[in-house]
Amino acid sequence: MTHTASYRRILHRMGYYDYQRGLIYHHINQEGWKAHHDHCRKFIIKAIDLFAPRKISILGSGWLMDLPLKEMSQKTDDICLIDIVHPPEVKSQTSGMKNVRLIEQDVSGGLIEEVWKKAGRRTFLNRLHSLDEILIPIYMPAEDPGLVISLNILTQLEILPEKLLRKKTLASDEAFMAFRRDIQTKHIDFLRNHNSVLISDTSEIISGPGKTKSERITAFTEIPSGRSKEEWIWDFDLTGYDFNRKRSVFKICAVVF
């Protein structure tokens, strides 16, 4: 399934294509990402061996950097890579894999279209007074998803919708925090209804000049303990990429539901 031309224009205006390209550019410059990707791949393979699913749906497949796609294709009959946009490189990489399907879909359940419809065309003079008009949906796949893997997307679902709404509404910081929490909670609710794997950051630890440190929470919803759980640190800015000379590391939580 691919998007219509009008929907692609919405994605462009909200910055999804630039955001996606920014991720691969950051990856190229960061050796610290390899350990995180290795952790993700190993955890996913263990979950697949546990469930032995005939079908797997990956929410937020992205650039496939953290996905053991080759090994997965040997362990199941049907793999659905689901993301808002699939890069041309991913389409080329998977074109010869007969049991891999690419689906372009908003895994927040339609939040992008909802935000654009309610706020996208507003100006500074007629901004929304609150976020009350924004209805946060729950993702509903068109078919049985099999084993669901939510891959480093829980805390990313709200980033670009929130960026737009910050410009188009008068909502408070507290309202935006509730907005993020509700989006994440809806995602967790969907996962709990299926055999699922969740891999997500839960907080960012920022080290600045003079050995100063601060921690920013990124997961605002409760993450269930599940059948099994692992945690690790993702060296996000290991090589000092950040122009402010700050270093970011993320606390990662991986759970099998």
WOGI-V721222 format. One record per residue. N is the residue number from 1. RES is the residue in one letter. SS is DSSP state (@ for helix, = for strand, . for the rest). OMEGA is omega as a letter, one per 30 degrees, with the letter a starting at -180 (* if undefined). D_CENTER is the distance of its C-alpha to the mean C-alpha in Angstrom with 2 decimals. Layout:
# WOGI-V721222
n=N res=RES ss=SS omega=OMEGA d_center=D_CENTER
n=N res=RES ss=SS omega=OMEGA d_center=D_CENTER
This chain:
# WOGI-V721222
n=1 res=M ss=. omega=l d_center=19.14
n=2 res=T ss=. omega=a d_center=18.76
n=3 res=H ss=. omega=l d_center=18.61
n=4 res=T ss=. omega=l d_center=21.86
n=5 res=A ss=@ omega=a d_center=23.12
n=6 res=S ss=@ omega=l d_center=22.97
n=7 res=Y ss=@ omega=l d_center=19.29
n=8 res=R ss=@ omega=l d_center=18.60
n=9 res=R ss=@ omega=l d_center=20.68
n=10 res=I ss=@ omega=l d_center=18.54
n=11 res=L ss=@ omega=l d_center=15.40
n=12 res=H ss=@ omega=a d_center=17.71
n=13 res=R ss=@ omega=l d_center=19.08
n=14 res=M ss=@ omega=l d_center=15.83
n=15 res=G ss=. omega=a d_center=14.94
n=16 res=Y ss=@ omega=a d_center=12.13
n=17 res=Y ss=@ omega=l d_center=14.31
n=18 res=D ss=@ omega=l d_center=15.22
n=19 res=Y ss=@ omega=a d_center=11.75
n=20 res=Q ss=@ omega=l d_center=10.98
n=21 res=R ss=@ omega=l d_center=14.44
n=22 res=G ss=@ omega=l d_center=14.10
n=23 res=L ss=@ omega=a d_center=11.57
n=24 res=I ss=@ omega=l d_center=14.17
n=25 res=Y ss=@ omega=l d_center=16.96
n=26 res=H ss=@ omega=a d_center=15.81
n=27 res=H ss=@ omega=a d_center=15.48
n=28 res=I ss=@ omega=a d_center=19.01
n=29 res=N ss=. omega=a d_center=20.41
n=30 res=Q ss=. omega=l d_center=19.06
n=31 res=E ss=. omega=a d_center=20.80
n=32 res=G ss=. omega=a d_center=19.18
n=33 res=W ss=@ omega=a d_center=15.94
n=34 res=K ss=@ omega=a d_center=18.02
n=35 res=A ss=@ omega=l d_center=18.63
n=36 res=H ss=@ omega=l d_center=15.00
n=37 res=H ss=@ omega=l d_center=14.42
n=38 res=D ss=@ omega=l d_center=17.68
n=39 res=H ss=@ omega=a d_center=16.74
n=40 res=C ss=@ omega=a d_center=13.63
n=41 res=R ss=@ omega=a d_center=15.96
n=42 res=K ss=@ omega=a d_center=18.76
n=43 res=F ss=@ omega=l d_center=17.01
n=44 res=I ss=@ omega=l d_center=15.75
n=45 res=I ss=@ omega=l d_center=19.31
n=46 res=K ss=@ omega=l d_center=20.88
n=47 res=A ss=@ omega=l d_center=19.03
n=48 res=I ss=@ omega=l d_center=20.09
n=49 res=D ss=@ omega=l d_center=23.58
n=50 res=L ss=@ omega=a d_center=23.65
n=51 res=F ss=@ omega=a d_center=22.90
n=52 res=A ss=. omega=a d_center=24.28
n=53 res=P ss=. omega=l d_center=22.42
n=54 res=R ss=. omega=a d_center=23.78
n=55 res=K ss== omega=l d_center=20.45
n=56 res=I ss== omega=l d_center=16.82
n=57 res=S ss== omega=a d_center=13.78
n=58 res=I ss== omega=l d_center=10.51
n=59 res=L ss== omega=a d_center=7.46
n=60 res=G ss=. omega=a d_center=5.16
n=61 res=S ss=. omega=l d_center=8.41
n=62 res=G ss=. omega=a d_center=8.45
n=63 res=W ss=. omega=l d_center=11.72
n=64 res=L ss=. omega=a d_center=12.45
n=65 res=M ss=. omega=a d_center=13.27
n=66 res=D ss=. omega=a d_center=12.12
n=67 res=L ss=. omega=l d_center=13.26
n=68 res=P ss=. omega=a d_center=17.02
n=69 res=L ss=@ omega=a d_center=17.50
n=70 res=K ss=@ omega=l d_center=21.26
n=71 res=E ss=@ omega=l d_center=21.93
n=72 res=M ss=@ omega=a d_center=19.87
n=73 res=S ss=@ omega=l d_center=21.86
n=74 res=Q ss=. omega=a d_center=24.97
n=75 res=K ss=. omega=a d_center=24.10
n=76 res=T ss=. omega=a d_center=23.19
n=77 res=D ss=. omega=a d_center=24.47
n=78 res=D ss== omega=l d_center=21.49
n=79 res=I ss== omega=l d_center=17.94
n=80 res=C ss== omega=l d_center=15.62
n=81 res=L ss== omega=a d_center=12.79
n=82 res=I ss== omega=l d_center=10.76
n=83 res=D ss== omega=a d_center=8.74
n=84 res=I ss=. omega=l d_center=9.82
n=85 res=V ss=. omega=l d_center=11.92
n=86 res=H ss=. omega=l d_center=13.25
n=87 res=P ss=. omega=l d_center=15.09
n=88 res=P ss=@ omega=a d_center=18.81
n=89 res=E ss=@ omega=l d_center=18.83
n=90 res=V ss=@ omega=l d_center=16.58
n=91 res=K ss=@ omega=l d_center=18.87
n=92 res=S ss=@ omega=a d_center=21.80
n=93 res=Q ss=@ omega=a d_center=20.65
n=94 res=T ss=@ omega=a d_center=20.22
n=95 res=S ss=. omega=a d_center=23.19
n=96 res=G ss=. omega=a d_center=25.62
n=97 res=M ss=. omega=a d_center=23.70
n=98 res=K ss=. omega=a d_center=25.35
n=99 res=N ss=. omega=l d_center=23.17
n=100 res=V ss== omega=l d_center=19.82
n=101 res=R ss== omega=l d_center=18.71
n=102 res=L ss== omega=l d_center=16.23
n=103 res=I ss== omega=l d_center=15.05
n=104 res=E ss== omega=a d_center=13.69
n=105 res=Q ss=. omega=l d_center=12.41
n=106 res=D ss=. omega=a d_center=10.49
n=107 res=V ss=. omega=l d_center=8.68
n=108 res=S ss=. omega=l d_center=9.38
n=109 res=G ss=. omega=a d_center=12.89
n=110 res=G ss=. omega=a d_center=14.31
n=111 res=L ss=@ omega=a d_center=13.41
n=112 res=I ss=@ omega=a d_center=13.49
n=113 res=E ss=@ omega=l d_center=16.96
n=114 res=E ss=@ omega=a d_center=18.06
n=115 res=V ss=@ omega=a d_center=17.43
n=116 res=W ss=@ omega=a d_center=19.11
n=117 res=K ss=@ omega=a d_center=21.94
n=118 res=K ss=@ omega=a d_center=22.72
n=119 res=A ss=@ omega=a d_center=22.33
n=120 res=G ss=@ omega=a d_center=21.71
n=121 res=R ss=. omega=l d_center=25.44
n=122 res=R ss=. omega=l d_center=26.65
n=123 res=T ss=. omega=l d_center=28.46
n=124 res=F ss=@ omega=a d_center=29.34
n=125 res=L ss=@ omega=a d_center=32.39
n=126 res=N ss=@ omega=l d_center=30.86
n=127 res=R ss=. omega=l d_center=27.61
n=128 res=L ss== omega=l d_center=26.40
n=129 res=H ss=. omega=a d_center=27.98
n=130 res=S ss=. omega=l d_center=25.16
n=131 res=L ss=. omega=a d_center=21.85
n=132 res=D ss=. omega=a d_center=23.87
n=133 res=E ss=. omega=a d_center=23.84
n=134 res=I ss=. omega=l d_center=20.07
n=135 res=L ss=. omega=a d_center=19.47
n=136 res=I ss=. omega=a d_center=16.12
n=137 res=P ss=. omega=l d_center=15.89
n=138 res=I ss=. omega=a d_center=14.65
n=139 res=Y ss=. omega=l d_center=13.21
n=140 res=M ss=. omega=a d_center=16.30
n=141 res=P ss=. omega=a d_center=16.31
n=142 res=A ss=. omega=a d_center=19.57
n=143 res=E ss=. omega=l d_center=20.59
n=144 res=D ss=. omega=a d_center=20.47
n=145 res=P ss=. omega=a d_center=17.17
n=146 res=G ss=. omega=l d_center=18.96
n=147 res=L ss== omega=a d_center=17.01
n=148 res=V ss== omega=l d_center=13.34
n=149 res=I ss== omega=l d_center=10.82
n=150 res=S ss== omega=a d_center=7.38
n=151 res=L ss== omega=l d_center=6.27
n=152 res=N ss=. omega=a d_center=4.79
n=153 res=I ss=. omega=a d_center=1.63
n=154 res=L ss=. omega=a d_center=5.03
n=155 res=T ss=. omega=l d_center=6.22
n=156 res=Q ss=. omega=a d_center=4.43
n=157 res=L ss=. omega=a d_center=5.59
n=158 res=E ss=. omega=a d_center=8.99
n=159 res=I ss=@ omega=a d_center=9.46
n=160 res=L ss=@ omega=l d_center=11.33
n=161 res=P ss=@ omega=l d_center=12.87
n=162 res=E ss=@ omega=l d_center=14.13
n=163 res=K ss=@ omega=l d_center=15.44
n=164 res=L ss=@ omega=a d_center=17.41
n=165 res=L ss=@ omega=l d_center=18.65
n=166 res=R ss=@ omega=l d_center=19.89
n=167 res=K ss=@ omega=a d_center=22.21
n=168 res=K ss=@ omega=a d_center=23.19
n=169 res=T ss== omega=l d_center=23.95
n=170 res=L ss=. omega=a d_center=26.15
n=171 res=A ss=. omega=a d_center=23.91
n=172 res=S ss=. omega=l d_center=24.25
n=173 res=D ss=@ omega=l d_center=21.87
n=174 res=E ss=@ omega=l d_center=22.35
n=175 res=A ss=@ omega=l d_center=21.33
n=176 res=F ss=@ omega=l d_center=18.05
n=177 res=M ss=@ omega=l d_center=17.41
n=178 res=A ss=@ omega=l d_center=18.26
n=179 res=F ss=@ omega=l d_center=16.03
n=180 res=R ss=@ omega=a d_center=12.90
n=181 res=R ss=@ omega=a d_center=14.34
n=182 res=D ss=@ omega=l d_center=15.03
n=183 res=I ss=@ omega=a d_center=11.62
n=184 res=Q ss=@ omega=l d_center=10.31
n=185 res=T ss=@ omega=l d_center=13.62
n=186 res=K ss=@ omega=l d_center=13.42
n=187 res=H ss=@ omega=l d_center=10.32
n=188 res=I ss=@ omega=l d_center=12.36
n=189 res=D ss=@ omega=l d_center=15.41
n=190 res=F ss=@ omega=a d_center=14.23
n=191 res=L ss=@ omega=a d_center=13.47
n=192 res=R ss=@ omega=l d_center=16.87
n=193 res=N ss=. omega=a d_center=18.65
n=194 res=H ss=. omega=l d_center=17.95
n=195 res=N ss=. omega=a d_center=18.29
n=196 res=S ss== omega=l d_center=14.79
n=197 res=V ss== omega=l d_center=13.02
n=198 res=L ss== omega=l d_center=10.39
n=199 res=I ss== omega=a d_center=9.37
n=200 res=S ss== omega=l d_center=8.07
n=201 res=D ss== omega=l d_center=9.89
n=202 res=T ss== omega=l d_center=12.45
n=203 res=S ss== omega=l d_center=14.41
n=204 res=E ss== omega=l d_center=15.36
n=205 res=I ss== omega=a d_center=19.01
n=206 res=I ss== omega=l d_center=20.63
n=207 res=S ss== omega=a d_center=24.01
n=208 res=G ss=. omega=l d_center=26.26
n=209 res=P ss=@ omega=l d_center=29.85
n=210 res=G ss=@ omega=l d_center=32.44
n=211 res=K ss=@ omega=l d_center=30.21
n=212 res=T ss=. omega=a d_center=28.70
n=213 res=K ss== omega=l d_center=25.50
n=214 res=S ss== omega=a d_center=23.26
n=215 res=E ss== omega=a d_center=20.31
n=216 res=R ss== omega=l d_center=17.61
n=217 res=I ss== omega=l d_center=15.84
n=218 res=T ss=. omega=l d_center=12.09
n=219 res=A ss=. omega=a d_center=11.86
n=220 res=F ss=. omega=l d_center=14.43
n=221 res=T ss=. omega=l d_center=14.71
n=222 res=E ss=. omega=l d_center=16.71
n=223 res=I ss=. omega=a d_center=15.19
n=224 res=P ss=. omega=a d_center=17.91
n=225 res=S ss=. omega=l d_center=19.77
n=226 res=G ss=. omega=l d_center=19.63
n=227 res=R ss=. omega=l d_center=21.88
n=228 res=S ss== omega=a d_center=20.90
n=229 res=K ss== omega=l d_center=18.88
n=230 res=E ss== omega=l d_center=18.47
n=231 res=E ss== omega=l d_center=17.58
n=232 res=W ss== omega=l d_center=17.69
n=233 res=I ss== omega=l d_center=17.39
n=234 res=W ss== omega=l d_center=15.27
n=235 res=D ss== omega=a d_center=17.66
n=236 res=F ss=. omega=a d_center=15.43
n=237 res=D ss=. omega=a d_center=18.51
n=238 res=L ss=. omega=a d_center=21.14
n=239 res=T ss=. omega=l d_center=23.33
n=240 res=G ss=. omega=a d_center=23.64
n=241 res=Y ss=. omega=a d_center=21.67
n=242 res=D ss=. omega=a d_center=21.31
n=243 res=F ss=. omega=l d_center=24.27
n=244 res=N ss=. omega=a d_center=25.21
n=245 res=R ss=. omega=l d_center=25.82
n=246 res=K ss=. omega=l d_center=23.34
n=247 res=R ss== omega=l d_center=21.46
n=248 res=S ss== omega=l d_center=18.06
n=249 res=V ss== omega=a d_center=17.11
n=250 res=F ss== omega=l d_center=14.30
n=251 res=K ss== omega=a d_center=15.18
n=252 res=I ss== omega=l d_center=13.05
n=253 res=C ss== omega=l d_center=13.60
n=254 res=A ss== omega=a d_center=13.58
n=255 res=V ss== omega=l d_center=15.17
n=256 res=V ss== omega=l d_center=16.86
n=257 res=F ss=. omega=* d_center=17.61
